Amino acid sequence: MAVILELRCPLCDRRFSPDAVAYTCPSCGEVGTLDVLYDYEQLKAQLDRDALRNRRMQSMWRYRELLPLLPDSSVPPLDVGMTPLYEAKRLAENLGVRQAWVKDDGQNPTGSLKDRASALIVARALEQGISTVSTASTGNAAAALAGLGASVGMNIIIFVPAAAPEAKIAQLLVYGATVLLVEDTYDVAFDLCYQMCVSEGWYCRNTAMNPYTTEGKKTVAYEIAEQLDWQVPDVVLVSVGDGNIIAGVYKGFYDLYQLGWIERIPRLIGVQADGSAALLHAWQRGLSAAEMRPIDAQTVADSISAGLPRDRAKALRAVWETQGAYVGVSDTEIVAAIPQLARLTGVFAEPAASAVYAGARHAVLSNVIESNESVLLLVTGNGLKDVKRAQQSVASGLRVQPTLESVRLALQNM
């Protein structure tokens, strides 16, 4: 196991022993989402980067020594991680960049990157003998926790906005989770979930509030680096709502840089929906996380809808520290990006994930990304998560009679 030196607040820099704090910084409150920091010198002495090639385990657990678990702890049986990474030459030509890749995390067991966080949270719950884990979610984190929990028979309680896509709610119920449909926003569901966890003694998986969600999500950066033979892209684009994924991507590359396994950390570009762009506005105005105030978040990309991003401190840092940027895209562009990305790469993304393509176009046109740079688009969720929006993004098929003449006529009239 990676030796945890401390938990550290990115705002006040206070440091805590791993067993002293369960969730956020006692001084800064919920905005003080904690970093999990390791003894990197000890890890350098113990680990050999190139030895990873010989590991047969094709999941996030191939990096177990860099994760906060005891060596003999059980982990969920589902294969989370080691998702495909594709070079996308047509995408590079379309964007006007030197080279492009797509990392398809929609291929995880429940269809999103958030399986990584839930896999680690469930493993830590097993390690500590915890029987009930709960989370609030717009859908993907809930599905991830429900699926990973089901794989080990754990009691899972989900708080989800009643307006979440029906397909996502159905997925939770199929896994057997207890689903509470909150007649309010995600932010309200988030607070309600945390209050119940404290009151009932459940383990709270809420994004960012539990510092180990970042530790699960960081494994996607490990994979990107390894799959590219440790030559990381110039730029990585990430869709952003609560900010925990971009925080995790940064943390993963940060770990690798501390170990000397990569020469630099890529510039990180966060993509937000215009109707849920709290981090974009804060970055543009130079606001700190503590200065941010809630907004009325409205977007078709439910997975990145957040009125007050819960991991805002680390999400802002991820961009500032890498000389990256935030960009905003409209809902119209997000929906249009679903077939555009699919036709350029063969990867089917839900709205929140397709946003990275729309964001990449904005970033290139505004010279945030230069033509001589290499770019990776992180696709965080499968398009089957929201088939309704995918249907809205394309025209209907061609109706024909069951005759060759009818088929030929339809094709001629396209």
N, C-alpha and C positions, 0 to 999 in steps of 0.2 A: 504494500500500500504506500501511496505517497504520504510522506510525513507532513502533516499540517502544522505549520509553524504558528499560524494565527488566523483569526478573522479580523479584517481591517475595514473601517468605514472610509469610503472614498471622499466623504465630505469633511469630517473633522479629524480624520487620520487616527482616531482612537483604535486601539488594538485589544483583542480579546482572545482568550484561550478557546479552543474549539468547543469545550463543554460548558462555557460560561454563558453563551447566548444561543438561543434557538433560531431566532429569525433576524430582525433588523437591529440597527444600532440603538441602544437604550437612550443615548443622548440626542441623536438626530431624528429618531422616530422612523416612520415608514419610508421616508425619502432616503434614509441611510441604509440602502441595501448593501450587504457586506460582500467583500472579496474573500475568497478562500485562497490562502497563500501557503506555499510549500517550501521545504528545504531544497532549493534547486541545486545547491552544491552537492548535497548527498545524492540526489537523483542523477546528477551528471556522472558521479562515480559508479553508480549502480547500473545504469542503463546504456545500451548500445543501440543507437538509432537504426543501424543497418541490419541488426538482428531481427527487426520486425518483419523483414521479408520472409523469414522462415516460419512465421506463425501461421498456422492453418485456420485459426479462428477468424472468420469473416464477419465481425461485428464490432461494436464500440468497445467491447470488453478486451479486445486485443491491446488496448492502452490501459489496462487495469492498474498498472503501477503508477499511473498518473491520475488516478481517481481516488476519492476519499472513502475507501472500503477496506475492511480487514481482509487479509489474504484468503481466509477460509469462509468468507461470507457467501451466502447464496445469492444468485442473481436471477431475474426472470428468464424463462426459457426462450422467449421470442427473440429472433435475430434482429436487433436494432442496430442501425448503422451500416457502414461500408456500402453506402448507396452509390449508384453509378455516377461517374463523372465523365462527361462527353466533351470532346473537342467539337466545336461548332463553327466550321469554316464559313458557312453561309450566313450565320449570325454575325460573324466578324465583318464580312463584306457589307452586310446590311447596316451595321452600326458605323462602319468606317474606322475600325480599330485594327491593330496589328494581329491580334489573336483573341479568341473567345472560347470560353468553356461554360457548360451548364452542369451544376451539381444538383441531381434530382433527388431531393429528400422526400418527395412524395412517394417514394418506393419503400418507405418504412412500413412496419406491420399495420398500423392504423392510418397510414396515409399522410403523415406529416413529420417534420423535424422534431416536433414536441415529444415524440416517443423517446427521444434521447434523455430529456429531463425526467420524464415519468419513470423510465427504466431505472435511473439512479435513485430517485426518491423511493420507489418501491423496494429497491435493494437495501437502502438504508433503513426503511421501516422494518424489513425482515430482520436485519442485523440487530435492531433495537427491540424486537418483539412487539412491535406496534401492529394492531389489528385493523384499525380504521384510518384511512387517508381521505382527505377531502380537498377539493379545489373549486375555484370559480373560473369560468371560461366562456368564451363565445363559441366554443365548439371543439377546436383541435386539441387543446390541452386536456379538455375533459375526455375526449375520445382516447387520447394517449393513456391517461391514467386509468380509465375504465378497462381498456384492453390489456395493459400491463398488469393491472390488479387482478383481472380475471384469470390471467395465466398462472397466478399463484394462489388463487382462491381468497383474495383479500377483500375486505369490506370497503367499498368505494362510495362516497357521497358527493354528488355533483350539484353545484349551483350554476345555473345557466340562464341568461336572459331569455324570456319566453319568445322573443323575436328571432332567435338564432335559426339558421336554415334547418328545415325539417329533416333533411338527410343526416345532418350532424347529430340532432337529438335522437333520431332512430338508432344511430350507431351506439350511443351510450346505453340505450335500453336493451339492445341486442346483447351487449356485454354483461348485462345484469346489474349495472350500477343503479343506485338510488338517485333519481334525477328530480331536482327541485327547480321548477320553471319560475324564475323570479320576474314578476311583472314590473320591471324597471331596467335600468341600464346595466352594462357589464360592471361599471365601477361600483354601483350599489350592491350587486351580487358579490363582488370581490370582498367588500367590507363585511357583508353579512356572513360570508363563509369564514372569514378570519375570526369574527366574534364567536361563532359557534365552535370553532376549533379550540379556542382558548377556554370557552365555557365547558366543553364536553371532553377535552383532553384528546381530541383527534390530532393526527399529524397533518399539518397544513402544507399542501404542495403549491399554494398560490405563487404565481409567477413572480420571481425576483424577491418576494418577501422571504421565501425559503432560499437561502444562498446557494443550495446545492442544485437548484434548477440550472443555474449558469454552468456549473461543473459538468452536467450532463450535456448541455448544448454545445459546450466548447469542443466536444469530440468531432464535430463536423469540420472544424479548422484543422485538427490533426489529420483527418482523412484527406482533405484538400491538399495539404502539404505532402503527405506520403504518396498520394496518387499522381502528383506532379513531380515525383522524384525530388522533393524538398526544394524545388524551384518555384516559389509562390508567385501568383499573378501580381501585376502592378496594382490592380484595383479589384475589390470584391464588393458587389452590390447586394444589399440585404433589405427586404421589405421590413418596415418597423411600425409596431403599434405600441405595446408596453415597453419595448426596448430591450427585452431580455435576450432575444436571439442575437442582435448585434453586439450586446455586451458579452455573450458567450463566444461569438466568433473572435472578438478582440482578445478575450481571455485565453482562448486556445492558441492563437498565434503568439500571445505574450509568453505563455508557458514554453512554447517551442523556441522562442528567441532567447529566453533565459537559459535554456538548456544548450544553446548553441547549435540547434538542429536546423534553423533557418537563418539566413543572413539579414533579413529585414521583415517587418510587419507590413502587409499590404495596406494601401490606403482604403479605408472603409467608407462607402457611400450608403447612407440610409435613405430609403425611399418611403415617403409617406403619402397617404391619400390627402388631397387638398382639404377634405372635410374632417380630417383627423390628424392635423399637422402640428400638434403642440411642440414636438421636438424641433421641427423645422423652424418654427417661429422663434423658439428660444435660442437656437443656434444662430439665426440671422441677427437677433437683437443682442447677442452676447449675454443672455441670462444664465444664471446658475440654476441647478435643479431645485434648490430651495426657493428660488424666486418664481418658479413656474406656478400657474394657477389653472384650475380645470377649465376645459372648453366643452362646448356641446358638440360631441363627435358624431358625424353623420357620413357614412360611406357604405357602398355596396360590398366593400371588402371587409366583411365582419371580423376576420382574423386579425386585422390591424386597426380595429376601431377602439380607441382608448381616449377618454376625456382628459385624464391625467396619467401619463405613462408611469407605471410603477417602478420601472428600473431606469428612471430618467437620468439619475446621476451617472451611472455607468454607460448609458447610451450616448450621452453627450461626450463623455470622456473618450469613448471609442472613436468618435470622429475627430475630436480635437487632437488627441495624441497621435493620430495617424495622418494628420493634415488632409483629412477627408472632407466630406460635405454631406448635407442633407438636401434632397430635392423633393418637390411635390408634384403629384400627377392627379389629374381629374378622374372621376369615376368613369366618364366616357372613355378615357384613354386606358383605364384599367381593364374594362370589359373588352375593348378592341384588342388589347394585348393578348388575350387568351388564345384566339386563333392565330394571331401573328407569331407569337412565340412557338406555338405548336407546329406551324407550317415551316418555320425556319429550323427547328431542332428535333421535332418529333416528341417533345415533352409537353404533356397536358397538365396545365397548372390551374389551381383555383384562383379567384380574383386577387387575393392578397399576395399570392406568389407571382402571378403574371405582372404585377406592378413593377417588378424589377426590370422587365424589358422596357416598359414605358419610361421608367426612371433612367435607364441607360441611354435611351434616345435623348431625353432632356439633357443629361449630363454631357453627352457628346456635342450636342448643338450649342450648349453654353460654354464649351471648352473646359468644363470641369474634368472631363476625360479627354486626353490628347490622342490623336490618330496613331501615334507610335506606341501606345500602351497596350498591354494585355489585360483582359477583363474576364472575370468570372461572375456569372449570375447564379445566386443561390436560390433555388426553387424550393420553397418551404412546405408546399402542400399540393396534393393531387387534385386534378380538376374534377374528379368524381365527388369531391366534397361538396360541390355546389353546382350541380348539373343545370339548375334553373338559369344561372348566370351564363353558363356556357351556351345554352340554347339561345339566349338573347343575343349572343355575340355573333351568330351566324344566320344565314338565310336557311329556309327549309329546303329539303331535297327536291328532286325533279320527279313529279308524278307522271307515270307512263302506263299505257295499256300493255298487256302481256303479248306484245307483238314486236318484231324486229323493226317494222316501219315506225312505230311509236317511239321506240328507243332512239333510232337515228334522228327523227325529227326533234326530239327533246335535246339531243346533243348538238344539233345544228343551231338551235335557238339559244344556246347558252351565251 
